[in-house]
Amino acid sequence: MRIIAITMVTATLTACGGTDTTSNADGSAGAAGAAGAPSQAQFEPPERGVQIATGPITLGPGEEATRCHFFDLPSDEALPIVKFEQNHSGFVHHFVMHTAGEDFEPGIGDCPTGFYITHPAVYPGNRVQAPFEMPAGVAFALDAKKPMLTQIHLLNTTGETVTEELKINLHAGDPATTFESVGIIGGADLNFEIPPRTDHVEVQTCQMFTDANVFALTSHSHARTDSFDIATIIDGVTTPVYSSKEWDSPDVVSFDPPIAIKPMDEFQFSCAWNNDTDDTVRYGDLASDEMCIFFGYYYPSGGGVAPCVGF
């Protein structure tokens, strides 16, 4: 098996919101809304920070699509982001906000290549996750007018044409405060096969090459996931640190104090799936495919890269 490290320096993740939702077997939103969040009309911009809105996106009956929202950070000053939250009507399957490595024409369009390398991730989210607030004294720094993009996986399982809009609140900390710089580490198994009509587990290990205080972990997978587990391997000792059984609202587990990672320490992560179809399921972007990805927040990032390299 091959693991590709998802390396995100200036990065942060979580959240999904909306109103009522139902979940279909393929991981799709059955009815508009995402549980537990305010309606879009009530989703106000943050008191300090900015709100990013895609504008209306139309989906035809049964349409599944991946689109990108290109924008420049609407701020004349750098923002230390201390909290992320999002809101939509339930037709967003998942999304990832990135800083852009080049300029793009603002608006909705086809997605570029180079995610996680040319365009480092900032905020990955699933359909029903809660807001994520960072510990006191740490923040993710976004430069003024920074070119950015959000990759959005959309899915309309209804027989009607619908309109979706993703809104993301980037809450900024007090500009008079000095914050420790936050980054993201992560890993993904991209080369698995889940045989038809079976329960299947994949276990992967990746290695760190830098010091990192990891203060939160979360996961991303699709609807056939029974569980997602993460452990640290530090000085040869394996310690379970994360477990989630909810594919569409995975836990974001925080650590206080943070997990102290040093070079050559490892993360081990595993996905357990149930494939109830007659087809082999592999990694892919569609709701009928699967994923097995973990993310972690750490500090200090120092503007550098903290890959978790798989083997």
C-alpha positions in Angstrom: 0.0 0.0 0.0 1.1 3.6 -0.7 0.4 6.6 1.5 0.6 10.0 0.2 1.2 12.6 2.8 -1.2 15.6 2.7 1.0 18.4 3.7 -0.7 21.6 4.8 1.3 24.4 6.4 -1.0 27.4 6.7 -4.0 25.3 7.4 -7.0 24.5 9.6 -10.1 22.4 9.4 -13.6 21.3 10.3 -17.3 22.1 10.4 -20.5 21.6 8.5 -23.9 23.1 9.2 -27.5 23.7 7.9 -31.0 22.6 9.0 -32.6 19.1 8.7 -30.8 16.4 6.8 -31.2 12.7 5.9 -28.3 10.4 4.9 -28.7 8.0 2.0 -26.7 4.8 1.7 -24.4 6.4 -0.8 -23.5 9.1 1.7 -25.6 11.8 0.0 -27.8 14.4 1.6 -31.4 13.2 1.2 -33.1 16.4 2.2 -31.9 19.9 2.4 -30.0 20.9 5.5 -27.2 19.9 7.8 -28.1 19.0 11.3 -27.5 21.3 14.3 -26.5 24.5 12.5 -28.4 27.7 12.0 -30.3 28.3 8.8 -28.5 30.2 6.1 -30.7 33.3 6.8 -29.4 33.2 10.5 -25.8 32.5 9.7 -24.3 35.9 10.4 -20.7 37.0 9.6 -18.3 36.9 12.6 -17.9 40.1 14.7 -14.2 40.0 13.9 -13.1 38.2 10.7 -14.8 37.5 7.4 -17.5 35.4 5.9 -16.8 33.6 2.6 -19.9 32.8 0.5 -19.9 30.9 -2.8 -23.1 32.5 -4.1 -25.9 30.3 -5.5 -24.8 27.1 -7.2 -27.5 25.3 -9.2 -27.6 21.4 -9.3 -30.0 19.5 -11.6 -32.0 16.5 -10.5 -29.6 13.7 -9.4 -26.5 15.8 -10.2 -23.2 15.2 -8.6 -20.4 17.7 -9.3 -17.0 19.0 -8.0 -16.5 22.7 -8.4 -14.2 25.3 -7.1 -15.0 28.7 -5.7 -12.1 31.2 -6.4 -11.8 34.4 -4.3 -9.3 36.8 -2.7 -9.5 37.0 1.1 -11.8 40.0 1.7 -9.6 41.8 4.2 -7.2 44.7 3.9 -5.1 43.3 6.8 -3.7 39.9 7.7 -6.1 37.8 9.8 -5.1 35.4 12.7 -7.9 32.8 12.3 -8.9 31.3 15.6 -12.3 29.6 14.7 -13.8 28.0 11.6 -17.5 27.3 11.0 -19.6 26.7 8.0 -23.2 26.5 6.8 -25.1 25.2 3.8 -28.4 23.6 2.7 -27.3 20.0 2.8 -26.2 19.4 -0.8 -22.5 19.9 0.1 -21.0 16.4 0.5 -17.6 17.7 1.6 -15.2 20.6 0.9 -11.7 21.8 1.4 -10.6 25.5 1.5 -7.1 26.2 0.2 -4.7 29.1 -0.1 -4.0 29.4 -3.8 -0.5 29.2 -5.2 -1.5 31.5 -8.2 -4.1 34.1 -9.1 -7.5 32.9 -10.4 -10.5 34.8 -11.8 -13.0 35.1 -8.9 -16.1 33.0 -9.1 -17.2 29.3 -9.6 -15.3 27.2 -12.1 -13.4 24.0 -12.8 -10.9 23.0 -10.2 -7.1 23.2 -10.9 -4.5 20.5 -10.3 -1.9 20.8 -7.5 -4.0 20.5 -4.4 -2.1 20.2 -1.1 1.2 21.1 -2.8 0.7 24.2 -5.0 -2.5 25.1 -3.1 -2.1 24.2 0.6 -5.2 23.3 2.5 -6.7 25.6 5.1 -10.0 24.1 6.2 -11.4 20.6 5.2 -15.0 20.0 6.2 -17.7 17.3 6.0 -21.4 17.8 5.9 -22.3 17.8 9.6 -19.3 18.8 11.6 -19.4 21.4 14.4 -17.4 24.6 14.5 -13.8 24.3 15.4 -12.1 26.7 17.8 -8.3 26.6 18.4 -6.7 26.7 21.8 -5.8 30.1 23.3 -2.7 31.6 21.9 -2.6 29.8 18.6 -4.0 30.9 15.2 -3.7 30.3 11.5 -2.4 33.4 9.7 -4.0 34.5 6.4 -2.4 37.3 4.5 -4.5 40.3 3.4 -6.1 39.8 0.0 -4.6 36.3 -0.2 -5.8 34.4 -3.3 -7.8 31.4 -2.1 -10.1 28.7 -3.4 -12.6 26.1 -2.0 -13.0 22.8 -3.7 -16.6 21.7 -3.2 -18.1 18.2 -3.8 -21.9 18.7 -4.4 -24.6 16.0 -4.5 -28.3 16.4 -5.2 -30.2 13.1 -4.8 -33.6 14.7 -5.2 -35.7 14.7 -8.4 -35.8 18.5 -8.4 -33.4 21.3 -9.4 -31.9 22.8 -6.2 -29.7 25.8 -5.3 -26.9 25.5 -2.8 -24.6 28.1 -1.2 -21.7 27.3 1.1 -20.8 29.9 3.6 -17.7 29.8 5.8 -17.0 32.1 8.7 -13.3 32.8 9.5 -13.2 34.2 13.0 -10.2 36.3 13.6 -8.4 36.8 17.0 -7.5 40.1 18.6 -4.9 41.7 16.3 -3.1 43.1 19.4 -2.4 39.5 20.5 0.7 37.6 19.4 -0.3 34.1 18.3 1.7 30.9 17.8 1.5 29.9 14.1 -0.7 26.8 13.3 -0.3 24.3 10.6 -1.8 20.9 9.5 -0.3 17.5 9.0 -2.2 14.6 7.5 -2.0 11.3 5.6 -4.2 9.4 3.2 -4.4 5.9 1.8 -5.1 6.3 -1.9 -4.5 2.8 -3.1 -7.0 0.4 -1.4 -9.6 -2.0 -2.7 -12.7 -3.0 -0.8 -14.0 -6.3 -2.2 -17.7 -6.8 -2.9 -19.9 -7.9 0.0 -17.2 -7.8 2.7 -16.1 -6.0 5.8 -12.6 -4.7 5.1 -9.9 -2.9 7.2 -6.8 -1.0 6.0 -4.1 -0.1 8.5 -1.4 2.5 7.5 1.6 4.1 9.2 3.3 7.4 8.4 6.4 9.0 9.9 7.0 12.6 11.1 10.2 14.4 10.4 9.8 17.6 12.5 8.8 18.6 16.0 5.0 19.3 16.3 2.6 20.0 19.1 -0.5 18.3 17.8 -3.6 19.7 19.5 -6.4 18.2 17.4 -7.1 15.3 15.1 -10.0 14.5 12.7 -10.8 12.2 9.8 -12.5 12.1 6.4 -14.1 9.1 4.8 -17.4 8.2 3.0 -20.6 6.4 3.9 -19.4 2.8 4.0 -17.1 3.6 6.9 -17.8 1.7 10.1 -14.9 3.3 12.1 -11.8 5.4 11.7 -9.0 5.1 14.3 -5.7 6.8 14.8 -2.8 6.0 17.2 0.6 7.5 17.8 3.7 5.4 17.9 6.2 7.3 20.1 9.5 5.6 21.2 8.0 2.2 20.1 4.8 2.6 22.2 1.5 2.5 20.4 -1.2 4.7 22.0 -4.7 5.0 20.6 -5.7 8.7 20.5 -8.7 8.9 18.1 -11.7 6.9 17.1 -14.8 8.0 15.2 -17.8 6.0 13.9 -19.5 8.9 12.2 -18.4 9.3 8.5 -20.5 12.5 7.9 -19.8 14.1 11.3 -16.4 12.8 12.3 -15.2 13.8 15.7 -12.6 16.5 16.1 -10.6 15.4 19.1 -8.6 18.1 21.0 -5.6 17.4 23.2 -4.7 19.5 26.2 -1.8 19.4 26.6 -1.0 18.7 22.9 0.7 15.5 21.8 4.4 16.2 21.6 5.7 14.7 18.3 9.4 14.6 17.5 11.2 13.5 14.3 10.8 9.7 13.6 7.6 9.4 15.6 4.7 7.8 13.8 1.0 8.0 13.3 -1.0 4.8 12.5 -4.4 5.2 11.1 -7.0 2.6 10.0 -10.3 2.6 8.2 -13.0 -0.2 8.6 -15.6 -0.4 5.8 -18.6 -2.5 5.0 -19.1 -2.9 1.2 -22.7 -4.1 0.7 -22.5 -3.8 -3.1 -21.5 -6.2 -5.8 -18.7 -3.9 -6.9 -15.1 -3.4 -5.7 -14.9 0.1 -4.0 -11.8 2.1 -4.4 -10.5 5.6 -3.5 -12.3 8.4 -5.4 -14.1 11.7 -5.2 -17.7 10.4 -5.9 -20.1 9.6 -3.0 -20.1 6.0 -4.2 -16.3 5.8 -3.8 -14.4 5.8 -0.5 -11.7 7.8 1.2 -9.4 7.3 4.2 -7.7 10.6 5.2 -6.7 12.0 8.6 -5.8 15.6 9.5 -4.0 17.1 12.5 -3.5 20.6 13.7 -0.1 21.5 15.2 2.1 24.3 16.2 4.5 25.9 15.7 4.4 25.7 11.9 7.0 28.4 11.3 5.8 28.7 7.7 7.3 25.4 6.9 6.0 21.9 6.0 5.3 19.0 8.4 4.7 16.0 6.2 3.6 12.6 7.7 5.4 10.3 5.2 3.8 6.9 4.6 5.4 3.6 4.1 
